[in-house]
Amino acid sequence: MTSETKFLLSTSDVLEGPQKTYIKCAKTGDVQWCKTRTLTLHEVIDELHAGSELAYSIHRPTRGWYIRIKSHGHVPLAIDLIPDPLVDTTRPDADSALMFTLPGTGKGKERESVGSSLADQDEYSFPPTPPIRSPPPKKRKSDGKPSSLLSEPSSPTNAAHTDPLRSPDPPPSTGIKLQPRLQPPQPTTTLLFSPTPPPKITSSPAFSRAFASGLLRVVTNTIFSPPQRSFSLFARSSGGITLSTTPVLESGPRLALEKVLEYEDTTPVFSVSQMTGVVTVLNSGYGDSGLLVACAMAYLDFLSEREGYIAAANGG
């Protein structure tokens, strides 16, 4: 069963001073993280504090383009949000698709299967060692040439065969070649941010007056159209069988997307200085929930300043 964890997002009024973003637990109402912004000479840094401790930070340059998320926990980690190279360029929001990778994450069953296969490989990588046995004693023949036996030095190979504690050497060609053991690749998970497409709004019924019809259409689209800053985070895998309850999309050949996180922008239409939203972590099996929320905050800032990011990426 997929677990869900909801967080409520709200910002302070910009007219009251430096804006802060509060991320609260939906069940208890306690503040989990507080995001503040600081400016340095070369970077704009957003810091997410859990109480008095710095948990995560989001870095972007004052000039140029990059988005980097750093985790300041027991295991420091740095993640870069980059454009998705596999995105369908015909989509109208293709330039808004960003991706990142997390090391050592994935479903538990996949980790168990990988571990069992590695254990089997360690057990059956090499042929069994031949038993230790000494060669049968040889009878010396007393021929008339003892000087020839004394003149030939004993080679290391012959000495090895006469040692009763060593096993005999293998035949020269057994047909089995031992390959050097390679280190298994580090497992990673690719996660993809994608903005939520606005639903198609049915055209309003025709009126006798064109002006009234156009005005009604503008008002309807303004009030009932969803916010443009809603988005989802997907875990992308190549092929595989997914559960029927998991939303699956196609992004290229045999690439299944499993929804991991969802952000719904609940900011009122006419609100200018404040923002509200709901962050839902749908699957906790892909990395730390706090790290996913920090990445979501970085992507939310990207959508808010999308035009500036695109201009910086194009050298503008």
C-alpha positions in Angstrom: 0.0 0.0 0.0 1.4 3.4 -1.0 1.9 5.7 2.0 1.0 9.4 1.8 2.4 12.3 3.8 0.9 15.7 3.3 2.5 19.1 4.1 0.9 22.5 4.0 2.9 25.3 2.5 2.3 29.0 3.2 4.4 32.1 2.8 4.5 35.3 4.9 3.5 38.6 3.4 6.3 40.3 1.5 5.1 43.7 2.8 6.1 42.6 6.4 9.8 42.1 5.5 11.9 39.2 4.1 9.5 36.5 2.9 9.5 33.2 4.7 8.0 29.9 3.6 6.5 27.6 6.3 6.0 23.9 5.6 3.7 22.3 8.2 2.6 18.8 8.8 -1.0 18.5 7.6 -2.0 16.2 10.6 -0.4 18.0 13.5 0.0 21.5 12.1 3.6 21.6 13.4 6.2 23.5 11.3 8.6 21.0 9.8 10.8 23.4 7.9 11.1 27.1 7.5 12.7 28.4 4.2 14.5 31.7 4.2 16.6 33.4 1.5 20.0 34.9 1.7 22.2 36.6 -0.9 25.9 36.2 -1.4 28.2 37.7 -3.9 27.8 34.8 -6.4 24.7 32.8 -5.2 21.1 33.1 -4.1 20.8 30.6 -1.3 17.5 29.3 0.2 17.9 27.5 3.5 15.4 25.1 5.0 15.7 24.9 8.8 14.3 22.2 10.9 14.0 24.1 14.1 17.4 25.7 14.7 19.3 23.2 12.5 20.1 23.7 8.8 18.6 20.7 7.0 18.7 21.6 3.3 19.9 24.4 1.1 19.1 25.4 -2.4 21.8 27.2 -4.5 21.5 29.1 -7.7 23.9 31.6 -9.2 23.3 35.3 -9.5 24.5 35.0 -13.1 24.2 31.9 -15.2 22.0 28.8 -14.7 22.2 25.9 -12.2 20.0 24.6 -9.4 21.8 22.6 -6.7 20.2 21.1 -3.5 22.4 20.2 -0.6 21.5 17.9 2.3 23.3 18.8 5.6 22.4 15.7 7.5 24.6 12.9 8.7 25.3 11.9 5.1 26.0 15.1 3.1 24.5 15.0 -0.4 24.4 17.4 -3.4 21.8 17.1 -6.1 21.6 19.1 -9.4 18.4 19.8 -11.2 19.1 19.6 -15.0 16.9 19.7 -18.1 15.5 16.3 -19.1 17.3 15.1 -22.2 14.5 12.6 -23.0 11.6 15.1 -22.9 9.2 15.3 -25.8 10.2 18.6 -27.5 6.7 18.9 -29.0 5.1 19.5 -25.6 4.4 23.1 -24.9 6.0 22.8 -21.4 9.1 20.9 -22.6 11.5 23.5 -21.3 9.9 23.1 -17.8 10.8 19.4 -17.4 13.8 19.0 -15.0 15.3 15.8 -13.6 17.7 14.7 -11.0 19.2 11.4 -9.7 19.4 9.9 -6.3 22.0 7.3 -5.4 21.1 4.0 -3.8 17.3 4.4 -3.8 14.6 2.2 -5.2 12.0 -0.3 -4.1 12.8 -2.9 -1.5 12.1 -5.9 -3.7 14.5 -4.6 -6.3 17.2 -4.2 -3.7 16.6 -7.7 -2.3 16.8 -9.2 -5.8 20.1 -7.4 -6.5 21.5 -8.5 -3.2 20.5 -12.2 -3.7 22.0 -12.2 -7.2 25.2 -10.8 -5.9 25.3 -13.4 -3.2 24.8 -16.2 -5.7 27.5 -14.7 -7.9 29.9 -14.7 -4.9 29.1 -18.3 -4.2 29.5 -19.7 -7.7 32.0 -17.3 -9.2 34.9 -19.8 -9.2 35.2 -23.6 -9.6 35.8 -25.6 -6.4 39.3 -26.1 -5.2 40.7 -29.5 -6.1 41.3 -31.9 -3.1 44.8 -32.0 -1.6 46.5 -35.2 -2.3 50.1 -36.3 -2.6 51.4 -38.1 -5.7 52.1 -41.8 -5.4 55.7 -42.7 -4.5 57.9 -43.4 -7.4 60.5 -46.2 -7.6 64.0 -45.2 -8.4 65.7 -47.2 -11.0 69.3 -47.9 -10.4 70.8 -47.3 -13.8 74.4 -46.8 -14.6 74.2 -43.1 -15.0 73.9 -41.5 -11.5 75.9 -38.5 -12.7 73.2 -37.4 -15.0 70.6 -37.3 -12.2 72.9 -35.2 -10.0 73.9 -32.8 -12.8 70.3 -31.7 -13.6 69.0 -29.0 -11.1 65.5 -29.6 -9.9 63.0 -27.0 -11.3 60.4 -25.3 -9.1 57.7 -27.2 -10.9 59.2 -30.6 -10.1 59.7 -29.5 -6.5 56.0 -28.6 -6.3 55.0 -32.0 -7.4 57.2 -33.7 -4.9 55.9 -31.7 -2.0 53.3 -33.9 -0.3 51.4 -30.8 1.2 50.7 -29.2 -2.2 48.0 -30.2 -4.6 49.0 -31.1 -8.1 49.0 -28.3 -10.7 46.0 -28.1 -13.0 46.2 -29.3 -16.5 47.6 -26.7 -19.0 44.3 -26.1 -20.8 41.1 -26.8 -18.9 38.8 -24.5 -21.0 37.8 -22.4 -18.0 39.0 -18.8 -17.9 38.6 -16.8 -14.7 37.4 -13.3 -15.4 38.4 -10.5 -13.0 35.5 -9.6 -10.7 34.0 -6.2 -11.5 32.4 -3.9 -9.0 28.6 -3.7 -9.5 27.4 -0.3 -10.6 26.0 2.0 -8.0 22.2 1.9 -8.2 20.5 5.2 -8.9 17.0 6.4 -9.3 16.0 9.1 -11.9 13.3 11.5 -10.8 11.5 13.9 -13.1 9.6 17.1 -12.4 6.8 18.0 -14.8 4.2 20.8 -14.5 0.6 19.8 -14.3 -1.1 20.5 -17.6 -4.2 22.7 -17.4 -7.4 20.7 -18.1 -9.3 21.5 -21.2 -12.2 23.9 -20.5 -15.3 23.5 -22.6 -16.2 26.5 -24.6 -19.0 28.5 -23.2 -22.4 28.4 -24.9 -23.0 30.9 -27.7 -24.8 34.1 -26.9 -26.5 36.5 -29.1 -24.0 39.2 -28.3 -20.4 38.6 -29.1 -19.2 41.0 -26.4 -21.0 39.2 -23.6 -19.7 35.8 -24.8 -16.1 37.0 -24.9 -16.3 38.6 -21.5 -17.8 35.5 -19.9 -15.1 33.3 -21.4 -12.4 35.6 -20.0 -13.9 35.6 -16.5 -14.4 31.8 -16.6 -10.8 31.1 -17.6 -9.5 33.5 -15.0 -11.4 32.1 -12.0 -11.7 28.4 -12.8 -8.4 27.7 -14.5 -6.0 25.8 -12.2 -2.8 27.5 -10.9 0.1 27.3 -13.3 2.6 26.3 -10.5 1.1 22.9 -9.8 3.5 20.0 -10.7 4.3 16.4 -10.0 7.5 14.4 -9.4 7.9 11.0 -11.1 10.3 8.2 -10.7 11.4 7.0 -14.1 12.4 3.4 -14.9 13.0 1.5 -18.1 10.3 -1.2 -18.6 9.2 -3.3 -15.7 5.7 -4.2 -14.4 4.0 -1.6 -12.3 0.9 -1.8 -10.1 -2.4 -1.0 -11.6 -3.1 1.6 -8.9 0.1 3.5 -9.8 -0.3 6.2 -12.4 1.9 5.3 -15.3 2.8 7.6 -18.2 4.9 7.1 -21.3 7.9 9.3 -21.9 9.8 7.7 -24.8 10.0 4.0 -25.6 9.4 1.7 -22.6 9.9 4.4 -19.9 7.4 4.1 -17.1 6.8 7.0 -14.7 5.6 6.4 -11.2 4.3 9.4 -9.3 6.2 10.1 -6.2 5.3 13.6 -5.1 2.5 16.1 -6.0 2.2 19.8 -5.4 -1.1 21.6 -5.7 -1.0 25.3 -5.8 -4.0 26.6 -3.7 -3.1 30.3 -3.9 -6.2 32.5 -4.5 -6.4 33.9 -8.0 -6.2 37.5 -6.9 -3.5 37.0 -4.2 -0.3 38.8 -5.1 2.0 38.9 -2.0 1.3 35.4 -0.5 1.2 31.8 -1.7 -0.3 28.6 -0.4 -0.1 25.0 -1.5 -0.2 21.3 -0.5 2.7 19.0 -0.9 1.8 15.3 -1.0 4.6 12.7 -0.8 2.9 9.6 -2.4 5.7 7.1 -2.1 8.3 7.2 0.7 10.4 4.5 -0.9 12.3 6.9 -3.0 14.8 8.7 -0.8 14.2 10.9 2.2 10.8 12.7 2.3 12.5 15.9 3.5 14.9 15.8 0.6 12.1 15.4 -1.9 10.3 18.3 -0.3 13.4 20.4 -0.6 13.7 19.5 -4.3 10.1 20.4 -4.8 10.7 23.8 -3.2 13.6 24.3 -5.7 11.4 23.4 -8.6 8.6 25.7 -7.3 11.0 28.6 -7.4 12.0 27.6 -10.9 8.4 27.8 -12.1 8.0 31.1 -10.4 11.0 32.5 -12.2 10.8 30.3 -15.3 11.4 33.0 -17.9 14.5 34.2 -16.1 15.9 30.7 -15.9 15.3 30.0 -19.6 16.9 33.3 -20.6 19.9 32.6 -18.4 20.2 29.1 -19.9 20.1 30.5 -23.4 22.8 33.0 -22.6 20.5 36.0 -22.2 
